[in-house]
Amino acid sequence: MTRNNADGNMLDKSVTLLNVYRPDGGKFRLTELAARAGLSKTTTFRLVGDLVRLGLLEREGEWYRLGGTLFELGSLVPRRQDLREIALPFLQDLFEGTRQTVHFGIRDDRDVVYLERIHGHDAVPLPSRIGGRLPLTCTAIGKALLAFSGPGLADEILAGPLPRLTPFSITDPVRLRTALEQTQVSGLAYEEQEAAPGVSCIAAPVFSGAVAVAALSVAVPREQFRPAHLAPAVRTAALGLSRTLRQPPRKD
């Protein structure tokens, strides 16, 4: 094996180790990392040592968790950073207008990746977190993105098994297709306890062209969910952000 091939192989294995922490982070012992990554304990020990030295992992006794360097690098991804900074004033206005948890996310393959989450002290428990991901089909943001995605993505997802996060997650492709068609007509997507029990959401897509580049949502306790009251605020925030994204860049 040549030096370049060996280095590439070790890099692949390092990424495999880091991917063990998807989607929820957490911490693992060395033996758990080896088993989940499908690597030998010797290889895992050597790679984990290098990842700790580089700040990509942190050691806490016999446990290993993701390191701060990854967070620092992730926050510098230009497209995501720029989108979040442009969206933030609209998200803050939406939070002030509803006093409920506000989310902002983009699509990454078949998942929503959350770029921002704004909530008060009494926020409802949710599985979402900044930098975290959830299946498109189980969230209002995901449905908004999927309904206005490029051609073929919805068909591809609907052709396979649909993930289930709660007993209320939609796993019937016919029912989900109907929900997506309704979203295309109304410009709003809904979620009823599909990602977390007791929580409902309403979302709207954000555009910079014909395809949704992001979406924003409001999540509320199910017993307080009043779509007719929330829809105008969600739609206004999404339209305002879309208008801003469509503006040509300023020349200083």
C-alpha positions as CSV (number, residue, x, y, z in Angstrom):
1,M,0.0,0.0,0.0
2,T,1.4,3.4,-0.9
3,R,1.8,6.2,1.6
4,N,-1.1,8.2,0.0
5,N,-3.4,5.2,0.1
6,A,-2.5,4.5,3.7
7,D,-3.1,8.1,4.8
8,G,-6.4,8.1,2.9
9,N,-7.5,4.9,4.5
10,M,-6.7,6.2,8.0
11,L,-8.6,9.4,7.2
12,D,-11.6,7.4,6.1
13,K,-11.5,5.4,9.4
14,S,-11.2,8.6,11.4
15,V,-14.3,10.0,9.8
16,T,-16.1,6.7,10.4
17,L,-15.2,7.1,14.1
18,L,-16.5,10.6,14.2
19,N,-19.7,9.5,12.5
20,V,-20.5,7.2,15.4
21,Y,-21.6,10.4,17.2
22,R,-24.4,11.1,14.7
23,P,-27.1,12.2,15.2
24,D,-27.2,13.0,18.9
25,G,-23.5,13.3,20.1
26,G,-23.2,11.7,23.5
27,K,-20.1,10.0,24.8
28,F,-18.7,6.5,24.3
29,R,-16.0,4.2,25.7
30,L,-13.2,3.0,23.5
31,T,-14.7,-0.5,23.1
32,E,-18.1,1.1,22.1
33,L,-16.5,3.3,19.5
34,A,-14.6,0.3,18.0
35,A,-17.7,-1.8,17.9
36,R,-19.9,0.9,16.4
37,A,-17.3,1.9,13.8
38,G,-16.5,-1.7,12.9
39,L,-12.8,-1.2,13.7
40,S,-10.3,-3.2,15.7
41,K,-9.6,-2.0,19.2
42,T,-5.9,-1.4,18.3
43,T,-6.8,0.8,15.3
44,T,-9.4,2.6,17.4
45,F,-7.0,3.3,20.2
46,R,-4.5,4.8,17.8
47,L,-7.0,6.9,15.9
48,V,-8.8,8.2,19.1
49,G,-5.4,9.3,20.5
50,D,-4.8,11.3,17.4
51,L,-8.3,12.8,17.4
52,V,-7.9,13.8,21.0
53,R,-4.5,15.4,20.3
54,L,-6.1,17.4,17.5
55,G,-9.0,18.6,19.6
56,L,-11.6,16.7,17.5
57,L,-12.4,14.4,20.5
58,E,-12.2,15.1,24.2
59,R,-11.5,12.5,26.9
60,E,-13.4,12.4,30.2
61,G,-12.1,9.5,32.2
62,E,-12.8,6.4,30.1
63,W,-15.3,8.2,28.0
64,Y,-14.8,10.1,24.7
65,R,-17.0,12.9,23.3
66,L,-16.8,15.3,20.4
67,G,-14.2,18.1,20.8
68,G,-14.6,21.8,20.7
69,T,-12.5,22.1,17.5
70,L,-15.4,20.5,15.6
71,F,-17.9,23.1,16.9
72,E,-15.5,25.9,16.0
73,L,-15.0,24.6,12.5
74,G,-18.7,23.8,12.0
75,S,-19.6,27.4,12.9
76,L,-17.4,28.7,10.1
77,V,-19.0,26.8,7.3
78,P,-19.7,29.8,5.0
79,R,-23.1,28.9,3.6
80,R,-24.6,27.9,6.9
81,Q,-23.1,30.8,8.7
82,D,-24.3,33.4,6.2
83,L,-27.8,31.9,6.1
84,R,-28.1,32.0,9.9
85,E,-26.8,35.5,10.2
86,I,-29.3,36.8,7.6
87,A,-32.1,34.8,9.2
88,L,-31.5,35.8,12.8
89,P,-33.5,39.1,12.9
90,F,-36.5,37.4,11.3
91,L,-36.3,34.5,13.8
92,Q,-36.0,36.9,16.7
93,D,-39.1,38.8,15.5
94,L,-41.0,35.5,15.1
95,F,-40.1,34.5,18.7
96,E,-41.1,37.9,20.0
97,G,-44.4,37.7,18.2
98,T,-45.3,34.2,19.3
99,R,-43.2,33.6,22.5
100,Q,-42.8,30.0,21.4
101,T,-39.8,27.9,20.3
102,V,-38.6,29.0,16.8
103,H,-36.5,26.8,14.6
104,F,-34.5,27.4,11.4
105,G,-33.1,24.6,9.4
106,I,-31.7,23.4,6.0
107,R,-31.8,20.1,4.2
108,D,-28.8,17.8,4.2
109,D,-29.6,14.7,2.2
110,R,-32.7,13.2,3.9
111,D,-32.4,15.2,7.1
112,V,-33.1,18.6,8.5
113,V,-30.0,20.2,10.0
114,Y,-30.9,22.9,12.6
115,L,-28.9,26.2,12.2
116,E,-30.8,28.0,14.9
117,R,-33.2,27.5,17.8
118,I,-34.7,30.3,19.9
119,H,-36.7,29.5,23.0
120,G,-37.7,30.9,26.4
121,H,-37.2,29.5,29.9
122,D,-40.3,27.4,29.8
123,A,-39.7,25.8,26.4
124,V,-41.2,22.4,25.7
125,P,-38.8,19.4,25.6
126,L,-37.7,18.9,22.0
127,P,-35.2,16.6,20.2
128,S,-33.9,19.4,18.1
129,R,-30.7,21.3,18.8
130,I,-28.4,23.6,16.9
131,G,-26.2,21.5,14.6
132,G,-28.4,18.5,15.2
133,R,-30.5,16.7,12.6
134,L,-33.8,14.9,12.3
135,P,-35.5,13.1,9.4
136,L,-37.3,15.4,6.9
137,T,-40.5,13.4,7.0
138,C,-40.9,13.7,10.8
139,T,-40.7,17.5,11.1
140,A,-42.7,20.5,9.9
141,I,-39.5,22.1,8.6
142,G,-38.6,18.9,6.8
143,K,-41.9,18.7,5.1
144,A,-41.7,22.3,4.0
145,L,-38.2,21.6,2.5
146,L,-39.3,18.4,0.9
147,A,-42.5,19.9,-0.6
148,F,-40.3,22.5,-2.4
149,S,-37.2,20.5,-3.1
150,G,-35.8,19.6,-6.5
151,P,-37.7,17.1,-8.7
152,G,-37.4,13.5,-7.7
153,L,-36.4,13.8,-4.0
154,A,-39.9,13.3,-2.7
155,D,-40.5,10.3,-5.0
156,E,-37.2,8.8,-3.9
157,I,-38.0,9.2,-0.2
158,L,-41.6,8.0,-0.5
159,A,-40.4,4.9,-2.4
160,G,-38.5,3.6,0.7
161,P,-39.4,3.0,4.3
162,L,-40.2,6.1,6.3
163,P,-38.6,6.7,9.7
164,R,-40.6,6.7,12.9
165,L,-39.6,8.9,15.8
166,T,-42.9,8.6,17.7
167,P,-46.1,6.6,17.3
168,F,-47.5,9.6,15.4
169,S,-44.8,9.8,12.8
170,I,-46.2,9.4,9.3
171,T,-45.0,6.1,7.8
172,D,-47.7,5.8,5.1
173,P,-46.3,7.2,1.8
174,V,-49.8,8.0,0.5
175,R,-50.6,10.1,3.6
176,L,-47.3,11.8,3.5
177,R,-47.6,12.6,-0.2
178,T,-51.0,14.2,0.5
179,A,-49.4,16.3,3.2
180,L,-46.7,17.5,0.9
181,E,-49.2,18.4,-1.8
182,Q,-51.2,20.4,0.8
183,T,-48.0,22.2,1.7
184,Q,-47.3,23.1,-1.9
185,V,-50.8,24.7,-2.1
186,S,-50.8,26.5,1.2
187,G,-47.1,27.2,1.7
188,L,-47.3,25.9,5.2
189,A,-46.3,22.5,6.6
190,Y,-47.6,20.9,9.8
191,E,-46.3,18.4,12.3
192,E,-48.5,16.8,15.0
193,Q,-46.4,15.0,17.6
194,E,-44.3,13.3,14.9
195,A,-40.9,14.3,16.3
196,A,-41.8,14.6,20.0
197,P,-44.9,13.6,21.9
198,G,-47.0,16.5,23.0
199,V,-45.5,19.0,20.6
200,S,-47.0,20.4,17.4
201,C,-45.3,22.7,14.8
202,I,-46.1,24.9,11.8
203,A,-43.4,25.7,9.2
204,A,-42.9,27.7,6.0
205,P,-40.2,27.4,3.3
206,V,-37.6,30.0,2.6
207,F,-36.6,30.7,-1.0
208,S,-33.8,32.3,-2.9
209,G,-34.9,30.8,-6.2
210,A,-37.5,28.2,-7.2
211,V,-36.3,25.7,-4.6
212,A,-36.5,26.1,-0.9
213,V,-33.0,26.7,0.6
214,A,-34.3,26.6,4.2
215,A,-37.4,26.7,6.4
216,L,-38.5,28.1,9.7
217,S,-41.0,26.9,12.2
218,V,-42.8,27.5,15.5
219,A,-43.2,24.6,18.0
220,V,-45.8,24.7,20.7
221,P,-47.3,22.4,23.2
222,R,-50.1,20.4,21.5
223,E,-52.8,21.8,23.7
224,Q,-51.8,25.3,22.8
225,F,-51.5,24.7,19.0
226,R,-53.7,27.2,17.1
227,P,-52.5,27.1,13.5
228,A,-54.7,30.0,12.4
229,H,-53.1,32.3,15.0
230,L,-49.5,31.2,14.2
231,A,-49.7,30.9,10.4
232,P,-49.6,34.7,9.6
233,A,-46.5,35.2,11.8
234,V,-44.7,32.2,10.3
235,R,-45.6,33.1,6.7
236,T,-44.6,36.7,7.2
237,A,-41.2,35.7,8.6
238,A,-40.5,33.3,5.8
239,L,-41.6,35.8,3.1
240,G,-39.4,38.6,4.6
241,L,-36.4,36.3,4.8
242,S,-37.0,35.1,1.2
243,R,-37.2,38.6,0.0
244,T,-33.9,39.5,1.6
245,L,-32.2,36.4,0.2
246,R,-33.4,37.3,-3.3
247,Q,-31.9,40.8,-3.2
248,P,-28.6,41.2,-5.1
249,P,-25.6,41.6,-2.9
250,R,-24.6,45.1,-2.0
251,K,-21.5,46.6,-3.6
252,D,-19.5,48.5,-1.0
